[in-house]
Protein backbone atom coordinates (compact mmCIF):
# COMPACT_ATOMS: atom_id res chain seq x y z
CA UNK A 1 0.00 0.00 0.00
CA UNK A 2 1.53 3.33 -1.05
CA UNK A 3 2.05 6.24 1.30
CA UNK A 4 -0.42 9.03 0.88
CA UNK A 5 0.98 12.56 0.81
CA UNK A 6 -0.32 14.63 3.72
CA UNK A 7 -1.27 18.22 3.18
CA UNK A 8 -0.18 20.67 5.85
CA UNK A 9 -3.13 22.28 7.62
CA UNK A 10 -2.85 25.71 9.24
CA UNK A 11 -5.34 26.82 11.90
CA UNK A 12 -5.80 30.30 13.29
CA UNK A 13 -8.17 32.20 15.54
CA UNK A 14 -10.04 35.11 13.94
CA UNK A 15 -9.23 38.61 15.25
CA UNK A 16 -5.91 37.43 16.62
CA UNK A 17 -2.58 38.32 15.04
CA UNK A 18 -0.96 35.65 12.87
CA UNK A 19 2.47 34.68 14.13
CA UNK A 20 5.48 34.72 11.82
CA UNK A 21 6.42 31.17 12.87
CA UNK A 22 3.52 28.74 13.13
CA UNK A 23 3.57 26.08 15.83
CA UNK A 24 3.83 22.47 14.59
CA UNK A 25 1.06 20.96 16.73
CA UNK A 26 1.72 17.22 17.06
CA UNK A 27 0.04 16.64 20.44
CA UNK A 28 -3.16 15.75 18.58
CA UNK A 29 -1.44 12.74 16.99
CA UNK A 30 -1.36 14.21 13.48
CA UNK A 31 1.80 15.24 11.64
CA UNK A 32 0.36 17.95 9.41
CA UNK A 33 -1.22 20.45 11.83
CA UNK A 34 0.23 23.93 12.35
CA UNK A 35 -1.20 26.74 14.48
CA UNK A 36 -0.82 30.29 13.22
CA UNK A 37 -2.02 31.79 16.52
CA UNK A 38 -4.12 30.89 19.56
CA UNK A 39 -1.21 29.55 21.59
CA UNK A 40 1.40 30.74 24.06
CA UNK A 41 4.78 29.24 24.91
CA UNK A 42 5.91 30.25 28.37
CA UNK A 43 8.70 29.38 30.76
CA UNK A 44 7.51 27.83 33.99
CA UNK A 45 10.16 26.84 36.52
CA UNK A 46 12.76 26.59 33.77
CA UNK A 47 10.61 24.44 31.48
CA UNK A 48 8.79 25.51 28.33
CA UNK A 49 5.04 25.04 28.57
CA UNK A 50 2.48 25.31 25.82
CA UNK A 51 -1.02 26.63 26.36
CA UNK A 52 -3.64 26.56 23.64
CA UNK A 53 -6.77 28.71 23.62
CA UNK A 54 -9.97 26.66 23.37
CA UNK A 55 -8.34 23.25 22.89
CA UNK A 56 -11.75 21.58 22.45
CA UNK A 57 -12.61 24.09 19.73
CA UNK A 58 -9.29 23.46 18.00
CA UNK A 59 -9.85 19.69 18.02
CA UNK A 60 -13.41 20.19 16.73
CA UNK A 61 -12.01 22.32 13.87
CA UNK A 62 -9.45 19.63 13.04
CA UNK A 63 -12.15 16.93 13.19
CA UNK A 64 -14.50 18.93 10.98
CA UNK A 65 -11.74 19.40 8.46
CA UNK A 66 -11.10 15.65 8.40
CA UNK A 67 -14.74 14.60 8.00
CA UNK A 68 -15.48 17.23 5.38
CA UNK A 69 -12.53 16.21 3.19
CA UNK A 70 -13.41 14.37 -0.02
CA UNK A 71 -10.83 11.65 0.50
CA UNK A 72 -10.94 8.87 3.05
CA UNK A 73 -9.23 9.82 6.32
CA UNK A 74 -5.67 8.58 6.83
CA UNK A 75 -4.83 6.03 9.54
CA UNK A 76 -3.80 8.76 11.98
CA UNK A 77 -6.89 10.82 11.15
CA UNK A 78 -9.15 7.81 11.84
CA UNK A 79 -7.45 7.35 15.22
CA UNK A 80 -7.83 11.08 15.94
CA UNK A 81 -11.58 10.96 15.20
CA UNK A 82 -12.07 7.81 17.29
CA UNK A 83 -10.22 9.41 20.20
CA UNK A 84 -12.25 12.61 19.86
CA UNK A 85 -15.39 10.48 19.98
CA UNK A 86 -13.97 8.87 23.15
CA UNK A 87 -14.61 5.39 21.72
CA UNK A 88 -12.59 2.22 21.86
CA UNK A 89 -11.82 0.39 18.64
CA UNK A 90 -14.50 -2.17 19.59
CA UNK A 91 -17.12 0.54 20.23
CA UNK A 92 -16.45 2.26 16.91
CA UNK A 93 -16.43 -1.10 15.12
CA UNK A 94 -19.83 -1.92 16.60
CA UNK A 95 -21.25 1.43 15.43
CA UNK A 96 -19.87 0.91 11.90
CA UNK A 97 -20.80 -2.77 11.58
CA UNK A 98 -17.20 -4.00 11.25
CA UNK A 99 -14.83 -5.90 13.54
CA UNK A 100 -12.49 -4.26 16.02
CA UNK A 101 -9.60 -5.86 14.08
CA UNK A 102 -10.77 -4.00 10.98
CA UNK A 103 -10.62 -0.69 12.85
CA UNK A 104 -7.17 -1.63 14.18
CA UNK A 105 -5.96 -2.37 10.61
CA UNK A 106 -7.32 0.99 9.41
CA UNK A 107 -5.49 2.80 12.22
CA UNK A 108 -2.25 0.96 11.47
CA UNK A 109 -2.55 1.90 7.80
CA UNK A 110 -2.70 -1.76 6.74
CA UNK A 111 -5.86 -1.12 4.72
CA UNK A 112 -8.17 1.80 3.97
CA UNK A 113 -11.65 2.18 5.35
CA UNK A 114 -14.35 1.50 2.75
CA UNK A 115 -16.92 4.05 1.63
CA UNK A 116 -19.84 3.03 3.85
CA UNK A 117 -17.66 2.93 6.97
CA UNK A 118 -16.11 6.32 6.18
CA UNK A 119 -19.59 7.78 5.62
CA UNK A 120 -20.76 6.28 8.92
CA UNK A 121 -17.75 7.68 10.78
CA UNK A 122 -18.33 11.11 9.26
CA UNK A 123 -21.98 11.06 10.39
CA UNK A 124 -21.12 9.83 13.90
CA UNK A 125 -18.52 12.57 14.29
CA UNK A 126 -20.80 15.31 12.93
CA UNK A 127 -23.63 14.21 15.25
CA UNK A 128 -21.21 14.29 18.19
CA UNK A 129 -20.80 18.04 17.60
CA UNK A 130 -24.55 18.67 17.92
CA UNK A 131 -25.40 19.64 21.53
CA UNK A 132 -27.13 16.86 23.48
CA UNK A 133 -30.24 18.97 23.91
CA UNK A 134 -30.63 19.30 20.12
CA UNK A 135 -29.32 15.85 19.09
CA UNK A 136 -32.37 13.92 20.31
CA UNK A 137 -34.75 16.24 18.43
CA UNK A 138 -32.63 16.05 15.28
CA UNK A 139 -32.49 12.25 15.40
CA UNK A 140 -36.23 12.01 16.12
CA UNK A 141 -36.97 14.19 13.07
CA UNK A 142 -34.76 11.97 10.90
CA UNK A 143 -36.36 8.79 12.25
CA UNK A 144 -39.88 10.22 11.73
CA UNK A 145 -39.05 11.06 8.11
CA UNK A 146 -37.60 7.60 7.52
CA UNK A 147 -40.69 6.02 9.09
CA UNK A 148 -42.92 8.07 6.78
CA UNK A 149 -40.84 6.83 3.86
CA UNK A 150 -41.44 3.22 4.82
CA UNK A 151 -45.20 3.87 5.09
CA UNK A 152 -45.42 5.89 1.89
CA UNK A 153 -47.67 4.72 -0.94
CA UNK A 154 -45.46 4.27 -4.00
CA UNK A 155 -48.27 4.19 -6.58
CA UNK A 156 -47.10 7.27 -8.45
CA UNK A 157 -43.74 8.00 -10.04
CA UNK A 158 -44.48 11.68 -10.63
CA UNK A 159 -43.07 14.33 -8.31
CA UNK A 160 -44.04 17.98 -8.12
CA UNK A 161 -41.28 20.32 -6.97
CA UNK A 162 -41.73 23.88 -5.70
CA UNK A 163 -39.41 26.86 -6.09
CA UNK A 164 -39.37 29.32 -3.19
CA UNK A 165 -36.74 31.07 -1.13
CA UNK A 166 -34.43 30.89 -4.18
CA UNK A 167 -34.30 27.08 -3.87
CA UNK A 168 -36.09 24.06 -5.27
CA UNK A 169 -37.92 21.95 -2.67
CA UNK A 170 -39.36 18.45 -2.84
CA UNK A 171 -42.83 17.79 -1.39
CA UNK A 172 -41.25 15.85 1.50
CA UNK A 173 -39.20 18.88 2.54
CA UNK A 174 -42.17 21.21 2.23
CA UNK A 175 -44.29 18.97 4.48
CA UNK A 176 -41.61 18.47 7.14
N, C-alpha and C positions, 0 to 999 in steps of 0.2 A: 504494500500500500504506500503510495507516494506521500511525501510531506506536503501539506497545504501551506501556502504562504500566508502569514498573518499580516493583516493591515494594522498599523499603529492607530490607536484611538486616543484622541485628546479630549479631555473634559474640562470645562471651566464653569465658574459660577457667574451669572449675569451681574452687572453693576459692580464687579470687583476687578481690579487691575490684573491684566495678564502678566505673568512673570516671564522674564527673559529666558530662564532655564526651567522647563517643565520638570516635574517630579515623575520619575519612572515608578509607578505604583504597582508593586508586585505582591503586596500583602493579600490581594484578592485571589491570588492563584493564577492570574493571567499574565502573560508576558508582554502584551501589547497595549497596556493602559498607561497613559501619561496624564498628569494633572497640570493644567495651566495656571490654576489658582485654587483658592479654597483650602489651603493647607499652611501650616506653620512648622518650621523646624527650630526647636529651641534646645538650649543646653540646660540640663537639669542634673545637678550634682556631678558635673563632668561628663555626662553622657548626652548624646543627641537624642531627642525625642521628637516624634512626629505627631502632630494633631491634625485631624481632618474635620472640616466643618460638615455637619450633616452626613455622617458616614452611611446611614441607612438610605438617604436620598441618593448618594453617589452610587451605592450598590444597586439601587432600583434603576438608576439611569444606565448603568452598565448592563443590567439584565434586560431592560427594554431594548437596548441596542442589539443585544444578542438575538432576542426572539423576533425582532422586526427585520432582521437581515433576511435576504432571499436565499442564502445558502444554508446548509445544515450546520448547526453549531459544531465547533471542534471538540475534541475530547476534553480539554480543559474548560471550555465554555459549558459543556454539559455538566461537568462536576460543579462548576460555579453555580449554575442554575439550581441543581439539586441541593447544594448547601444553602443557597438563599431560601429555598423552599423548606429547609430544615427537615429533609426526608432522608431516610437511609436508602441504599440501593434497592433493597427489597420493597420498601414502601413505594418508591417511584415505579419500580417494575410492575407492582400490582396495579397501580393507577393506569399504566400504559399497556397492560396486557402482555407483558414479556417477562422473561425470567430475570432474577437478580444477576445471574451470570452474563446475560446479554448487556445489562446496564454496565457491569464491570468491564466488559470488553469494549464498549463504547468509550468509557472513561480512560481506558488504557490506550485508546487509538488503534485497537486491533481490528475494528470494523466500524463502519459508519451507521448511525441510526437511520432507519428507513423513514419514508415520508409520513406515514400515519403516526408513528411514534414521535417524530419531530413536531408534527402538528399538535398532537396531544400535549406534549411538553410545553409548547408555546401557549396553548390555551390554559393549562394549569398555572403557568407562571403569571400570565396576564390576569387571571381571576384572583390570584393571590394578592395582587396590587389593589383590588377593589376592597374598600373598607367592609368589615364584617357586617355592619348594619345595612349596607346596600347589596352585599353579595347574595343574601338569601332571596331578596326581592328580584334581583336580576336572574338568578337561576330559576326561580318560580315562574317568571315570565317566559323564559326559554322553554321550560318543561310544559307550560300551558300551551304554547304555540306548537310544540311537537305533538302534544296530545291531540290538538285540533287537527293537525295534519293526518294523524292516524285514523281519525274519525271522519275525515272529509270524503264527500261523495265525489268520485272521480268520473262522473258520467260525461263531462264536457271537457274538450281539449282547448276551448277558446278562453282567452284571458283578456280582460279589459284593464288597461293601465291608465293612470291619471297623472297629469302634469300640473304640479303646484309647488310653490316655494322654490322655483327654479330647479326642480328635480322631478324625475319620473318615479312613480310609486306603484307598487303592485297592490291588488285588493287586500292581500293579507296584511300588508303594512298599514294600509289606511284603516283597517278594522281594529288593529291592535291598540 
